[in-house]
Amino acid sequence: MMDRLRRLQIQTLGCSKNRVDSEHILSQLEGYYEIIPESEEDAPVDVLLLNTCGFIGDAKEESVDAILHAAGRKKQGTVGQIIVFGCLSQRYQDELPELIPEVDAWFGARDNDPLIRALGVEPSGDRRIARHLTSPSHYAFLKISEGCDRRCSYCAIPAIRGRYRSVPMEELEAEAGLLAAKGVRELILIAQDTTYYGLDIYRRRALAELMERLSRIEGIEWIRIHYSYPDDFPEDVLDQMAVNPKVCRYMDIPLQHISDKVLSNMRRNVDGAWTRSLIRKMRERVPGVVLRTTMITGHPGEGEEEFQELLDFVGEARFERLGAFRYSEEDGTYGAMHFKDEVPEDVKQDRWNRLMEKQSLISLAFNQSRIDSEIKVIADEYSDGVFVCRSEFESPEVDGEILVRYDPVVMKGADPYSLVGEFMLVRITGADEYDLIAEPLSIDEF
């Protein structure tokens, strides 16, 4: 009788970039361990890997809570070995082992191969671009680079992840081809800064060329861009977005603020005039583009006047999607060393509330403007007679959803679960500030 494979699970915290790291690691461990899906919370496992986030205070707290919960499970006997890796353990590699001795091993954010070897597996070059998907099988994140050369005052990522390192196009094409063969139809391009892509290895910004090459891969229908930086934005990306039918008219571009004073303190290398000009250019060159951005409230230098300028700008730019963070002073960053965290926490929270209240009205107006339109959507999941869908204007996990009822006539009696991951044509019939309601028109191939 053969010995059973040891049961292993990865829990991934933080951003989608961490998710890709986890999927690469799992691909190396396939066949050596029985991989337990992350969705099976608190399942008994021999080895629990925790991929942690160390970006801001809330994320660090979430990661520490997850480690402590795992330590409790180990004490109860439902977890054998605990291994922690990723950004939090990279950032606090000297302090954490003493604070949480229940963890069996700690690895940093750049230690994938040593971690794999610690599990008794020799990393395989043949599997380096392979992925064990933990997202729904019809979409996947494609990490096009590692690290960051920016030195934004509030951000610890360069210290955690190191210098910017683009993944060669040929390697990304090969990885995307493997994903397409698994049934992936949508690629979400991610990095600490996607618009910097190529400068280190090609001496030019090559994101547009990469998008065009990826769009040739059979099976890939949508390509979406996240985490773009406004400084020296490569405008040929807008050309691809305007003319390439596989490139979603969707841009995630964290701007963080609009006040010249605050942007200077943030070390963003742009000012308010540049930012306004770029947003106008995007809307002019890509009609119908949906813009997602992120702002920070309470950064040092933000007084009420600067915050009011931010509110006014959001009202003018009318971003279809907007998220916000309250400033968190992070150890080792330029901001922590050179500025006093002078804005009280209750003021940061109040400004966050006012910003999000303003944005909710903008998001509601945008969603209501889509009523009666007919759009192509992809079905992410199905439950209780309703499909949860998205169009090219919604990114998974961060944006609202389009809810579509199952219609056996329009859908030709198909098993609804078989339609998950498929495209359909729908008409929007209702909207709130987050989600849309639609009726199906067709499930024919596009």
N, C-alpha and C positions, 0 to 999 in steps of 0.2 A: 504493500500500500504506500502510495507516494505521500510525503509530508505535504500538508496544506501550505499554500503561499501565505506569508504574513500579510495582515490587513493594514493598509496605509491610507491615510487621508490628508489632503492639504486643505487648510482653511486660509483663504486669501482676504486680507483686509486692505483698505485703501483703494488706489486707483486701478484703472484698466491696464496700466503698464505692469503692475504687480501680477495681474491675472495672466498676462502673457508669459511672465517668468515662471509662474506656477505650471502653466500648460507645457512649457518646454521641459521642465524638470520631470513632470509626470510621464512625458513621452519617453524619457530615458529609463524610467522605472517600470514601464509596461512589460509584463511577462516575468518580472522578478518579484512583484508584489501584487496582491489583489487590491485594486484601487477602489476605495469607497467614495461615492459621490459626496461632495460637500453638502448637498441638500439633506443628507441623512445625518442631521444634527445629533450629537451625543451617541452615535453608533459606537459599539465597542471596537477599538482598533489597537493593533500592536504598536503602530507608529503614527503619531500626529505631528504634522508639519504646520507651523504657523508662519505665514508670509505677512510680515508686519508693515505698518505705515508709520513714519516718523515726521510727517510734514508739518502739521500744526497741532496745537494743544488738544483739540477734540479728537483728532485721529490718533495721537499718541495715547490718550486715555483709553480709547476703544481697543487699541492693541494690547495695552497692559491688562485691561479687563479680560480680554480673550486668553491671555497667558495664564492669569490667575484662575480663570474658569477651568482651563486645561489641567492646571495643577490640582485643582479639586477633584477632577475626574480621575486623575492618576491615583490620588489617595483612595478613591472609591474602588479602583481596580478596573475601570472601563477604558483606561488608556495605559499603554505600556510605557512607551518612550516618547518624550516630548522634545522636538527639535524646533528652534526658533531661528528664523532668518529674515532678511529684508532690511528695510530702511531703519526701523527702530533699533534693531540690534547692531546695525552698522554704526549708528550715531552714538549709542550708549553701550558700546561693547565692553567697557571697563566697569561700569556701574551695575548693569543688569544681572550678571551671574551671581553677584553677592546678594542682591535684593531678592532674587527668585531662584533659590538653589534647586527647586524641583525640576527645573529644565535640564535635560541631559546634555544638550549641545547647543551652541550658539554660532551662527554664521552671519556674515554681513550681506549687503545687497549685491556684492560682486563675487560671491563665493558659490555659485551654482555647482561648478565641477567638484570642489572639495566636499560640498554637501552630498552630492550623488555618491562620491567615493565612500563617505562615511556610512552610507547605507549599503555598502558592499557591492556597488555596481560601478564598473569602469565606464565613464562617459564615452559614448560612441559618436564619432564624427558623422556617421551615416544618419544619426537621429537628431543632429543638432538643429535642423530646421523643422523637424516633425513637431506636431502638437497633439496633446490629449485634450480635446476641447471640453471646457467646463461651461461655456455659454451654449445657448440653443444652437443646433447644428447648422442653421442657415446663415448665421453671421459670425464674424470673428474680428478681433482686434489684431492689427498688424503693426508691431513696434518697429519703426523704421530707423531708430537711433537709440543710443543710450547716453546718459549724462547731459550736461549743459555747460556752455561757456558763458552764459549770462551771469551777472552778479547783482540781481535785484536785491534790494536791501532787506526784504522780509523773508527771503527764501533760503532754506538750508540744502536744497537739492544738489547744487554743485559740490558741496562738501561731502554729501552722502554718496552720490552716484559718479562723481568724477567728471572729467572733460567730455565734451561732445564727441561721440563716435558714431558716424553714419554706418548703417548696414549696407553693403554693396547692393546695387540694383539686381544683379543676377541672383544673389541669395534671396532677396525679397521676392523676386519672381518665382523662384523655385518653391519657396514656402507658400506663397499664394496659390501656386498650382496644386500643391498637396491639399491645401484647404478646400479649393474648388472641387477636387476629387472626392472629398468627404461630404460634399453637398453645400458648402458655404457659397452664398450668393451675394453677400454684402461684406465688404472690407471696410473697417474703420481704421484709418491711418492715425497712429498715435506716436508721440515722443514728448520729451520735455518741451521741445520747440520744433514743430514740423517744418516751419518755413526756413529753418537754418539748414535743412537737409542737403547734404552734398558738399558743403563748403570745405569740410576737412579732407575729403578724399578726392573730390573732383575739382576743387577750387572754384566752384560756382554753385549757385542755388539750383538744385535739380529736382525739386518736388514736382513741378509740372511734367517733366519728362518721365519721372517715376509713375505718376498717375496715368499718363498715356500708355506706358508699357504694361501696367497692371490691367488696364481696361481691355487689352487684347486677349487676356486669359479666358478661355471658354468656360462658361458657367458663372463668371462674376458679372453681376448686373448693376450693382451699386458700389460706388467708392465714395467714402465720406471722410472729411478732414477734421481733426480735432487739434486743440492745443497749438494754435498758430500765434506767432509773435508779431506785433505791428511794425517794429523797426525794420526798415529795408524789406518790406513785404514784397515777394516776387510776383509781379503783376501777370506773368504768363500763367500763373495758377488760375487767375480770373478768366483767361482765355479758354483754358481747359473746361472750366466750370460752365462757361457760356455755350460752348459748341460740342462738348463730348457728352453724349446722352447717358453714359454710364457714371458720370461724375455728378453727385448730388449738388443741387443748388443750396448748399448748407455750409456755413463756415462757423467754426468755433474759434473765437479769437479773444482770449482774456485781455481786457484793456486795463483793468484795475482802478483807473481814475481818469479824470479829465483836467483837473487843476494843474497848471504848470508847476506850482510850488510842490504839490504832493508828488507829481510824477518825477520831479527832480530828486526829491527825498527818496523815492522808491528806486531811483537809478534805472529808469525804464528806457532811457535814450530816445524818447520821443516827447513832444509837448502837445498841448491841447489842439493847436492848429493842425499839426500833422495828423493827429487822430481823427479830427473832423473831416479832413480832406480824404483820408483813406476810406472812411465809412461812406462818404458820398461817392467815391470812385467805385466801390464795391456794388453799390445799388445801381449806379448808372451802367456799368459794364456787364452786370449779371442781373437782368430784370427778374424780379420775383425771388431773389436770394433771401434766405432766412439766416439771420445772424444771431448767434449765441455768444454771450460775453459773461465775464465775471468781474465783479468790483469788490473793493476792500473798503470797509468803513473804519474810521478811527485810527488810520495810520498817522504816525507823528508828522505834524505840520498841517493836519486837517482841522481847521477851525470851522465854525458854523458857515462862514462865507465860502470856504472851499467846498464844504459839503453841499451847500445850496447850488453851487456851480455844477456839481455832479448830478444833483436832482434835475436841474434844468436841462443838462445835456441828455440825460436818459429820456426826458420828455421830448426832446428834439429828435434824437436818433431813432427812437421807438424800436428798440431791439425786440425781436419776436421772442427771444429767450434770454433770461438774465438770472444769474445766481450771484450771491454775495457772501463774503466772509467778514467776520469781525477781526481786526488786526490782532495778531498773537505774536508777542515778542519771542523770538526763537534764539536759543543759545548759539553763539558762534556766528550769527549773521551780522552783516554790516549795520543793520538797524539797531540790533541789540548793543553793539559796541559804540555807536556814534549818536544815537538818539535816545531821549527819554520817552518812555511809554506814557505820554502825558494825558491822553484822552481817557477819562474814567470809563470803566466797563459799562456802567448804565447809559452813558452817552453813546458809546459804540453800539449798544443794543438798540437804543432809541433811533439812531440814524439808520441802522439796518432795517428796523421795522418800517420807517418812513420810505426808505428806498424800495423795499419789497411791496409795500402797499401801492406805490406809484406804478411799479412794474406789473402788478396784478391787473390793473386797469388796462394797461397797454396789451398784455397778453390776451385778456378777454376780448378786446376790440379786434385783435388780429384773428383770433379763433372765430369770432362771429362773422368776420368778413369772408370766411371760407364756406359759410353755409350756402348750399345749393351748388357748390362746385363739384366736379367729378374728378377724382384723382386715383392714381395707382397706389396701392398699399401692399405691404407684405404682412402675413399673419404670423405673429410671434408665439401665440398660444391660444388654446381653446378651452373653455370651461362653461358649463351650464348654459349652453345655447348661444354663447357669445365668443367671437374672436377678438383678441387684443391685437391690434394692428398698428402699423406706422407707415407714413409716407416718406418720401425723400426729405421732408422737412422736419422729421422727428428722429432723433438718435436714441438708440436703446439705453435704458437705465438712467437717463438724465432728463428726458423730455416727456411731455404728455403722451397719451395714447389715443387711438381711434378705435372705438368699440363698434363692432359690426355683428349684427345678429345672424345666426345661421338660417339660410333660406333654402330648403331642399329643392325648390323649383329652379332657382337661379343657379344653385350649386350642383344641379343634375343628380341629386341623391347621393353625392359623394360622402364617404365617411368624413365627418368634419375634422377628425384628428389627422387624417391624411392630407388635409389642406394647410396644416401648419408648415410654414416655410415657403408657401406658394404665394404668388401675386394674384391680386384681384382688383377689379375696377369697382369703386364705390361712389356714392353721392353723399356729401355731408348734409345732415339734417338737423343737428343740434350742437351746441358748444357751451362750455364754461371756460374759466381762465386756464385750466390745465388740459382737459380732455375734449374729444369730439365724439359725436355719435353719427353713424353712417348706415346706409342701407346698401346691400350688395347689388351690383348691376351685372357683373360678369366675372367668371373665373377663367376665361379663355387665356391662352398664352399671349404674352405681349411680344 
